[in-house]
Amino acid sequence: MRIIAGALRGKRLSAPPGLHTRPTTDRVKEAVFSIIQFRVPGARVLDLFAGSGQLGLECLSRGAASCLLCDNDRAALRAIGQNIASCGMQDRCAVFAGDFLSAVAKQAPGSFDIILLDPPYGGKILEDALRAIERFDILAARGIIVCESARGDRVYIPGAPYTKLREYRYGSTAVTTLTRNTE
């Protein structure tokens, strides 16, 4: 696992041991950053199910202003801490150690320009995260949410002012993008 572009290009990252996290493949990561590349410079980013922190750190490598990395798994939090330190990104990163609902509830409305959601596949966790983002309205106007899911998973689409932009498919993975329109 490595950073694929930007100031930290080629930097190797640690992955948490075990089966609790599923790192995003390079193919899907390249596709995600192709989709959001022009939104990243100067962005405030939330990586809600951070795992190793690779997506948030990729954003920082590409010029994002800041990133909040959230996870509740101890092994993931250790890997996140190691990766932030090895990338020298302590001044642009914050870590939230806890569940995603608590993380979202503690953010101010409009706090993030990009929200990255790569939760465990299946179940209701992605829908619950999107409902929380909708309820607490933490996405900035014209911001983007990038959801990674299994190809067959149903992705909840929040009501107005949120809209679905597009869904992309990469093998068994789906990437769905949503935005928050201006009011």
C-alpha positions in Angstrom: 0.0 0.0 0.0 1.4 3.4 -1.0 0.7 7.0 -1.8 0.2 7.1 -5.6 0.6 10.9 -6.4 1.5 14.3 -5.0 4.2 15.4 -2.6 4.4 12.0 -0.9 4.2 9.9 -4.1 5.6 6.4 -3.6 5.5 6.6 0.2 4.8 3.2 1.7 2.1 2.9 4.3 1.5 0.4 7.1 -1.8 -1.6 7.1 -3.4 -2.8 10.3 -3.0 -6.5 10.8 -6.0 -8.8 10.7 -9.2 -8.9 8.7 -11.0 -5.9 10.2 -9.9 -3.5 7.5 -9.9 -3.8 3.8 -7.5 -1.5 2.1 -8.7 0.2 -1.1 -7.0 -1.2 -4.1 -4.7 1.0 -6.2 -7.1 0.6 -9.1 -10.0 1.9 -7.1 -7.9 4.6 -5.4 -6.7 5.9 -8.8 -10.3 6.0 -10.0 -11.5 7.9 -7.0 -8.7 10.5 -7.3 -9.4 10.8 -11.0 -13.0 11.7 -10.0 -12.1 14.2 -7.3 -8.7 15.5 -8.4 -9.7 19.1 -9.0 -11.6 19.3 -5.7 -8.6 18.2 -3.5 -6.3 21.2 -3.4 -7.1 23.3 -0.3 -10.0 20.9 0.7 -11.0 20.0 4.2 -11.3 16.2 4.2 -13.1 13.7 6.4 -11.9 10.1 6.1 -14.7 8.5 8.2 -13.7 4.8 8.1 -10.0 5.5 7.8 -8.5 2.0 8.3 -4.8 2.8 7.6 -5.6 6.4 6.6 -4.4 5.9 3.1 -7.3 7.8 1.4 -7.0 10.8 3.7 -3.2 10.9 3.4 -3.5 10.6 -0.4 -5.6 13.8 -0.2 -3.0 15.6 1.9 -0.3 14.4 -0.6 -2.3 16.0 -3.4 -2.7 19.4 -1.6 -5.7 19.1 0.8 -5.5 21.7 3.6 -6.5 19.3 6.4 -7.9 15.8 7.1 -9.8 14.3 10.0 -9.2 10.5 10.1 -11.7 8.5 12.1 -11.8 4.9 13.1 -12.7 2.9 16.2 -10.4 -0.2 15.7 -7.3 -0.1 17.9 -5.1 -1.7 15.3 -6.3 0.7 12.6 -5.6 3.7 15.0 -2.1 2.5 15.5 -1.5 2.2 11.8 -3.0 5.6 11.2 -0.7 7.1 13.8 2.3 5.4 12.3 1.4 6.5 8.8 0.7 10.2 9.8 4.1 10.3 11.5 6.0 8.6 8.6 4.4 11.0 6.2 5.2 14.0 8.4 1.6 15.2 8.3 0.9 15.8 12.0 0.3 19.5 11.4 -2.5 18.8 8.9 -4.1 15.7 10.4 -6.4 15.1 13.3 -7.5 11.6 14.5 -10.8 10.8 16.0 -10.7 7.5 17.9 -14.3 6.4 18.2 -17.4 5.4 16.3 -18.5 7.2 13.1 -21.8 8.5 14.6 -19.9 10.3 17.4 -17.4 11.6 15.0 -20.1 13.1 12.7 -22.1 14.5 15.6 -19.1 16.5 16.9 -18.6 18.4 13.6 -20.0 21.8 12.7 -22.3 22.2 9.7 -20.4 22.6 6.5 -17.1 21.4 8.0 -15.8 19.3 5.1 -15.4 19.8 1.3 -14.7 16.1 0.8 -16.0 13.1 2.8 -14.6 9.7 2.1 -16.7 6.7 3.1 -15.2 3.2 2.8 -16.9 1.2 5.6 -17.1 -2.5 5.8 -19.2 -3.8 2.9 -22.8 -5.0 3.4 -25.2 -4.2 6.2 -26.5 -0.8 7.1 -23.3 1.0 8.1 -23.0 3.0 4.9 -26.6 4.1 5.0 -26.2 5.0 8.7 -23.2 7.1 7.9 -24.9 9.0 5.1 -28.0 9.6 7.3 -25.7 11.0 10.0 -24.0 13.3 7.5 -27.4 14.4 6.2 -28.7 15.0 9.8 -25.7 17.0 11.0 -25.2 18.6 7.5 -21.4 18.5 7.8 -20.7 18.6 4.0 -20.0 22.1 2.7 -22.0 23.5 -0.2 -20.8 22.0 -3.5 -18.8 19.4 -1.5 -18.5 15.8 -2.5 -19.1 12.5 -0.7 -17.3 9.5 -2.2 -18.8 6.1 -1.1 -17.0 2.8 -1.7 -19.2 -0.3 -1.5 -19.7 -3.7 -2.8 -21.1 -3.7 -6.3 -24.5 -5.1 -5.2 -24.9 -2.9 -2.1 -27.7 -0.4 -2.2 -26.5 3.1 -1.5 -28.8 5.4 0.4 -29.2 8.8 -1.3 -30.0 11.6 1.2 -32.8 14.1 0.3 -32.4 17.7 -0.9 -30.0 19.5 -0.9 -28.0 16.3 -1.5 -28.0 14.7 -4.9 -26.3 11.7 -6.5 -23.7 12.6 -9.1 -22.7 9.3 -10.5 -21.9 5.6 -9.8 -18.8 3.9 -11.1 -18.0 0.2 -11.1 -14.6 -1.4 -10.8 -14.9 -5.2 -10.7 -16.7 -6.1 -7.5 -16.5 -2.5 -6.1 -18.8 0.4 -6.7 -17.9 4.0 -6.1 -20.9 6.4 -5.7 -20.5 10.2 -5.6 -22.9 12.6 -4.0 -22.9 16.4 -3.7 -24.6 19.0 -1.5 -26.1 21.7 -3.7 -26.3 25.3 -2.7 -29.5 26.5 -1.3 
